[in-house]
Amino acid sequence: MKMASAVTEEDNRKVQTAVLGGSQGHQPVFLPFEKEDAQRLRQLRGGTTRSAAVSSSAAAARC
Protein backbone atom coordinates (compact mmCIF):
# COMPACT_ATOMS: atom_id res chain seq x y z
CA MET A 1 0.00 0.00 0.00
CA LYS A 2 1.45 3.36 -1.07
CA MET A 3 1.10 6.33 1.32
CA ALA A 4 0.04 9.65 -0.08
CA SER A 5 2.73 12.30 0.21
CA ALA A 6 1.91 15.40 2.20
CA VAL A 7 1.58 18.48 0.03
CA THR A 8 3.11 21.56 1.57
CA GLU A 9 1.15 24.65 0.61
CA GLU A 10 1.87 28.19 1.67
CA ASP A 11 -0.84 29.64 3.89
CA ASN A 12 -1.74 32.90 2.14
CA ARG A 13 -4.81 33.77 4.15
CA LYS A 14 -4.94 37.35 5.39
CA VAL A 15 -6.07 38.47 8.82
CA GLN A 16 -7.75 41.83 9.10
CA THR A 17 -7.22 43.67 12.36
CA ALA A 18 -9.33 46.62 13.44
CA VAL A 19 -7.25 49.60 14.52
CA LEU A 20 -8.00 52.98 16.01
CA GLY A 21 -7.38 55.94 13.73
CA GLY A 22 -8.57 54.48 10.44
CA SER A 23 -6.45 52.72 7.84
CA GLN A 24 -3.27 54.47 9.03
CA GLY A 25 -3.82 53.58 12.71
CA HIS A 26 -1.42 51.43 14.69
CA GLN A 27 -3.36 50.79 17.90
CA PRO A 28 -5.30 47.51 17.64
CA VAL A 29 -8.86 47.23 18.91
CA PHE A 30 -9.58 44.36 21.28
CA LEU A 31 -13.15 43.12 21.51
CA PRO A 32 -14.57 41.04 24.36
CA PHE A 33 -14.68 37.26 24.07
CA GLU A 34 -17.38 36.64 26.66
CA LYS A 35 -21.05 37.10 25.73
CA GLU A 36 -21.86 39.24 28.78
CA ASP A 37 -18.91 41.55 28.11
CA ALA A 38 -19.92 41.91 24.46
CA GLN A 39 -23.50 42.78 25.47
CA ARG A 40 -22.18 45.39 27.92
CA LEU A 41 -20.05 46.93 25.16
CA ARG A 42 -23.07 47.09 22.84
CA GLN A 43 -25.07 48.84 25.55
CA LEU A 44 -22.29 51.38 26.12
CA ARG A 45 -21.82 52.04 22.41
CA GLY A 46 -25.54 52.19 21.58
CA GLY A 47 -25.49 48.96 19.59
CA THR A 48 -23.03 50.28 17.00
CA THR A 49 -20.37 47.89 15.82
CA ARG A 50 -18.30 50.25 13.66
CA SER A 51 -16.49 53.42 14.53
CA ALA A 52 -16.92 56.54 12.42
CA ALA A 53 -13.12 56.54 12.15
CA VAL A 54 -13.21 53.60 9.74
CA SER A 55 -12.38 54.96 6.33
CA SER A 56 -14.37 54.06 3.23
CA SER A 57 -11.24 52.54 1.69
CA ALA A 58 -10.88 50.17 4.66
CA ALA A 59 -14.54 49.23 4.32
CA ALA A 60 -14.07 48.60 0.59
CA ALA A 61 -11.03 46.43 1.28
CA ARG A 62 -13.19 44.05 3.28
CA CYS A 63 -15.36 43.24 0.25
N, C-alpha and C positions, 0 to 999 in steps of 0.2 A: 504494500500500500504506500503510495507516494504522498508526502505531506505537502500541503500548499505553502508556498513561501510567503512570508509577511511582506506586504507592500508598504514601503515607507513613503508617506505623503506629507508634504509640508502643510502645516495648519495655517491657512491664510485668512481665518475668520478675524473680523475686526470687532473690538469692544468699544462701545461709545460711552464716554463718561461725562456726566453733567458737571459743569463748572460754573462758578459764580463769575459774572463779568462778561458773559457772552462767549463768542467763539475764540476770543483772545485771552480768556480767563485762565488762571492757573490754580485756583483753589477749588478742589473737588467738592461736590455736594454729597453728603452721606444721608441716605434715607433710612428710616427705621425698618427693622426686620420683623418685629413683633406686631401682630394685628392691632393690639390696643394702642401701641405707640403710633402706628400709622393713622388710626382713627383720630387720635389726639392732634396730630399734625394737620389733618384735614380740617378739624374744627378750628384750629388756630389760624389757618390760612384761608378759611372760607370755602373750602372744597376745591380750591384751585390746585392744579398739579403742575403748572408751568409758570415760570417767572417771566415777567415782562422783559427781563434782560436777555432772553433767548433771541438771538438774531434770526431773521428770516432765512439767511443762508444756512444756519445750523439746522433749522427746521427742514429745509429743502434737502439737506444732506442725509436726513434720516429716511427719506423716501426711496 
